[in-house]
Every structure is written in structure tokens, then in C-alpha cells.
Amino acid sequence: MSLRYAYVAYVLCLTYVGSYSSSSPLEFGPAPNVTKVQVDSPAFLHCPVLGFTDENQISWVRRRDWHILSNGEATFSSDDRISVNYQKDENDWVLQIKYVQQRDSGLYECQVTTEEGHTIQRKVQLDVVTPEAIILGKEEYHIQQGSLISLICILENALVDPEYVFWYQNDRMINFDINRGVTVQTTHGRKTSSKLNIQSAKLEHSGNYTCRPPSGLAASIQVFVLGDKPQPLTNSAFSHNSWSYNILFINILPIFTIIYC
């Protein structure tokens, strides 16, 4: 009899454990609630679900228009930038958006349906940052012919260090115009900066100059190269002018004498 009771207790124990496991509540694992991404970069929105089974359903929804973007790994969007990757080891359903734009900013919601038909939600805010180029100085740059043109461009709000910064004169890229005296030096760091130097400015160097990062807003400045510097008066020129004034005074002196006498 003792063996029979032991077997019944064993079966009841398994039943209890199984019922406890199946009824264990779903919950979301740790993941960022705000994701900040630079424009033209990929965005990854995470939704780890603890206790997720094949009986559960999971979807991603874009809150601004309540568009259902996915169910499981299947996507429901004509935008081929959007996909869902399931990371099985972490039970993480990752919504990926390639080449994000400002229009992608906003709130996204991960929805999980339980076996009982209830729904739990997790909201993730996507912030898209656009770098902005700024050329130091005023909107116009005046330089004398033969002088050094030096322009400095700084990138603001850049989350990703750019590989390059291009400079344009009007519509022409000039980074490699070494034969025209052009040099470009880009310094990477917390704030990337790019310096454009043009040796011995000529009239042909006048025009609109643009600093353009690979992604983000460009900056422009108008450069005016002025003509030759006015020559200072020399002693000979001063003597020549004095002699001319003396001749003029001698010629008009009799006229004043006749009028006033």
C-alpha cells in the first residue's frame, strides 16, 4: 500500500508542477525603453519576453497610425526596410528598421497575447537624430586675392563618427583638387571637424562653398575673392602729385587775380 500511495503522490506532484509552469505569467525582460539612432543608420527595437511559448502570439505596432507591422516574424508592411528577427536564446523579438528617417521617429508597441486571450504591451520610443554641419564665421567670407582661404566646418548632433566630409565649390567636389592648392583635414572626435584650406586665393575661387557630411544637413558659405590690393603711395608718386598741384595752382592764379582785382 505504501508503494501505491507513493506513486499517487508522485503523479500529483507532476500535475502540480505542470499546472504551475503552464500558468506562470508572461513578463518582459530588460531592454531599453528609448532607442536613439542617427538618420540613415539601422534601428533595433528589442522585446524580450520571459515565459514565451508557441501558444503565445507577438506583434509589433506603430502607434502613430496603429499599423500592425508584424506578427511573429511575418511582416505586414510595404516598406522593405522593416523586418523582425527572433533571437531564440534570449526570447527577444527585435524590430529592425534599416536606414531610418525622421518620419520613423515615434512610439512603437510590442504586444504579446497570452493563452487566455489577454494582452500585455511594451512601449519603445524611437528618436532619430539628424547631424548638422556648421561653418564657423558669417554667411559671407571676403578674402584678398593671393591670401589663404581657410574654412572650418563642425558637425553637431552626430552619434556616428563620419568616415569622410566632402567640400564643394558650387556643385563640384573639391576635396582632391591638390593642383589647385586645396587641402582638406578632418579631425575625428567628440565633435568631428573638417578644415578646408586653399593656398593663394584667385578670383576663380569665388563661389558658394558647402560642407556636406555623409548623412545629415549640409552648411554653405559664400566666398568672395577680391582683386589686387591697392598700392600705397610712394615718395615718387607723392612728388609727382605735388608737382601737378603746383602747375595747376600757377595756371589758375592769374584768373583769380583778374577776377578779384
C-alpha positions in Angstrom: 0.0 0.0 0.0 2.8 2.4 0.8 4.2 1.9 -2.7 0.8 2.7 -4.2 0.4 5.9 -2.2 3.9 7.0 -3.2 3.1 6.6 -6.8 -0.1 8.6 -6.4 1.8 11.4 -4.6 4.4 11.4 -7.5 1.7 11.8 -10.1 0.0 14.6 -8.1 3.4 16.3 -7.8 4.0 16.2 -11.6 0.5 17.5 -12.2 1.0 20.4 -9.8 4.4 21.4 -11.3 3.0 21.2 -14.8 0.0 23.3 -14.0 2.2 25.9 -12.2 4.5 26.1 -15.2 1.8 26.5 -17.8 0.1 29.2 -15.7 3.2 31.2 -15.0 2.7 34.8 -16.1 4.4 36.3 -19.1 6.6 39.3 -18.5 9.0 41.4 -20.4 12.8 41.1 -19.9 15.1 44.1 -19.5 15.6 46.3 -22.6 15.8 50.0 -23.4 12.6 51.9 -23.5 14.2 54.6 -25.6 16.3 54.0 -28.6 18.2 56.9 -30.2 19.6 56.4 -33.7 21.3 58.6 -36.3 19.5 59.2 -39.5 20.4 56.6 -42.3 21.5 54.1 -39.6 19.7 50.9 -38.7 17.4 50.9 -35.6 16.9 47.9 -33.4 13.9 47.9 -31.0 14.0 45.0 -28.5 11.2 43.0 -27.0 12.4 40.1 -24.8 9.6 38.0 -23.4 10.1 35.7 -20.4 8.0 32.6 -20.4 7.1 32.8 -24.1 5.8 29.6 -25.7 4.4 28.6 -29.0 0.9 29.2 -27.7 1.6 32.9 -27.4 1.3 35.5 -30.2 3.5 38.5 -30.5 3.2 41.6 -32.7 4.8 45.0 -33.3 2.5 48.0 -33.7 3.4 51.6 -34.8 1.4 53.8 -32.5 1.1 56.9 -34.6 -1.3 55.2 -37.1 -1.8 51.9 -35.2 -0.4 50.0 -38.1 0.4 46.3 -37.3 3.9 45.9 -38.6 4.4 42.2 -37.8 3.0 39.0 -36.2 5.8 36.7 -35.2 8.5 37.0 -37.8 6.0 37.8 -40.6 5.8 41.5 -41.5 2.8 43.4 -42.8 4.3 46.5 -44.4 5.2 47.5 -48.0 8.3 49.1 -46.5 11.1 46.6 -47.1 13.3 48.4 -44.5 11.2 46.7 -41.8 11.8 43.2 -40.5 11.6 41.2 -37.3 14.4 38.9 -36.1 13.8 36.4 -33.4 16.7 35.8 -31.1 15.8 32.4 -29.6 18.5 32.3 -26.9 17.0 35.5 -25.3 13.4 35.1 -26.5 13.9 38.6 -27.9 11.7 39.7 -30.8 13.7 42.5 -32.5 12.1 45.0 -34.8 14.6 46.3 -37.2 14.3 49.4 -39.4 17.0 50.0 -41.9 18.2 53.5 -43.0 15.9 55.3 -40.5 14.5 58.7 -41.4 12.9 61.4 -39.3 9.5 60.1 -40.3 10.3 56.8 -38.4 10.5 58.7 -35.1 7.8 57.9 -32.5 6.3 55.3 -30.3 6.3 51.6 -31.1 4.5 48.9 -29.1 5.3 45.2 -28.7 2.1 43.3 -27.9 2.0 39.7 -26.5 -1.2 37.7 -26.3 -1.5 35.1 -23.5 -3.1 31.7 -23.7 -6.2 33.2 -22.0 -6.5 35.9 -24.7 -5.1 38.7 -22.5 -2.6 41.1 -24.0 0.4 42.7 -22.4 2.3 45.6 -24.0 5.7 47.1 -24.0 6.3 50.6 -25.5 9.6 51.7 -27.1 10.3 55.3 -28.2 12.5 55.7 -31.3 14.3 59.0 -31.6 16.0 59.7 -34.9 18.8 62.3 -34.7 20.0 64.3 -37.7 23.6 65.6 -37.7 24.0 69.2 -38.7 27.1 70.8 -40.3 28.0 74.4 -39.2 30.7 76.5 -40.9 32.3 78.9 -38.4 32.0 82.6 -39.3 29.5 84.7 -41.1 27.4 83.8 -44.1 29.9 85.6 -46.4 33.7 85.3 -46.5 35.7 88.0 -48.0 39.4 87.4 -48.8 42.0 89.3 -50.7 43.5 87.7 -53.9 46.7 85.9 -53.0 45.7 85.2 -49.4 44.9 81.9 -47.7 41.2 80.7 -47.8 40.5 78.8 -44.5 37.1 77.4 -43.7 36.2 75.3 -40.7 33.2 73.0 -40.5 31.9 71.4 -37.3 29.4 68.5 -37.1 26.7 68.8 -34.4 24.4 66.0 -33.1 26.5 63.3 -34.7 26.0 59.9 -33.0 28.2 58.1 -35.5 31.6 59.3 -36.4 31.6 60.0 -40.2 34.2 58.4 -42.4 34.5 61.5 -44.5 33.3 65.1 -45.0 33.0 66.4 -48.6 33.6 70.1 -49.6 32.0 71.5 -52.7 32.7 74.7 -54.6 29.3 75.4 -56.2 28.3 71.9 -57.5 31.9 70.5 -57.8 33.5 68.3 -55.1 37.0 69.7 -54.4 38.5 67.5 -51.7 41.1 66.2 -54.0 41.9 69.4 -56.0 45.5 69.4 -54.8 46.7 71.0 -58.0 44.5 74.0 -57.3 46.1 74.4 -53.8 43.2 72.7 -52.0 43.8 70.6 -48.8 41.2 69.1 -46.5 41.9 68.0 -43.0 39.2 66.1 -41.0 39.6 65.6 -37.3 37.6 62.9 -35.6 36.4 63.1 -32.0 33.5 64.0 -29.8 32.7 66.7 -32.5 34.1 65.9 -35.9 35.6 69.0 -37.6 36.8 69.5 -41.2 39.2 72.3 -42.3 39.4 73.4 -45.9 42.5 75.4 -46.9 43.1 77.0 -50.4 46.6 78.5 -50.9 46.9 81.8 -52.7 43.3 82.6 -53.4 42.4 83.5 -57.0 39.4 85.2 -58.5 38.2 81.7 -59.8 38.0 80.5 -56.2 35.0 82.8 -55.6 31.7 81.0 -55.2 29.4 79.0 -52.9 31.2 76.5 -50.6 29.4 73.6 -49.0 30.4 71.3 -46.2 28.5 68.1 -46.6 28.6 65.1 -44.2 27.6 61.6 -45.5 24.3 62.0 -43.6 22.6 65.0 -42.2 22.2 68.7 -43.0 24.9 70.5 -45.0 26.2 74.0 -44.5 27.1 76.6 -47.1 29.0 79.9 -47.2 29.6 82.4 -49.9 33.3 83.2 -50.7 34.3 86.4 -52.4 37.9 86.8 -53.6 38.7 90.5 -54.1 41.1 92.0 -56.7 44.7 93.2 -56.2 45.4 95.2 -53.1 45.6 99.0 -53.7 49.3 100.1 -53.9 50.4 102.5 -51.2 51.6 105.9 -52.4 55.4 106.0 -52.8 57.7 109.1 -52.5 58.0 109.4 -56.2 54.2 109.3 -56.7 53.8 111.8 -53.9 56.4 114.1 -55.6 54.7 113.7 -59.0 51.3 114.6 -57.5 52.8 117.7 -55.7 54.3 118.9 -58.9 51.0 118.5 -60.7 49.2 120.5 -58.0 51.8 123.3 -58.2 51.4 123.6 -62.0 47.6 123.7 -61.6 47.9 126.5 -58.9 50.2 128.5 -61.1 47.8 128.3 -64.1 44.7 129.3 -62.2 46.3 132.0 -60.0 46.2 134.8 -62.8 42.5 134.1 -63.3 41.7 134.7 -59.6 43.9 137.8 -59.7 41.9 139.3 -62.6 38.5 138.5 -61.1 39.2 139.9 -57.6 41.3 142.9 -58.8 
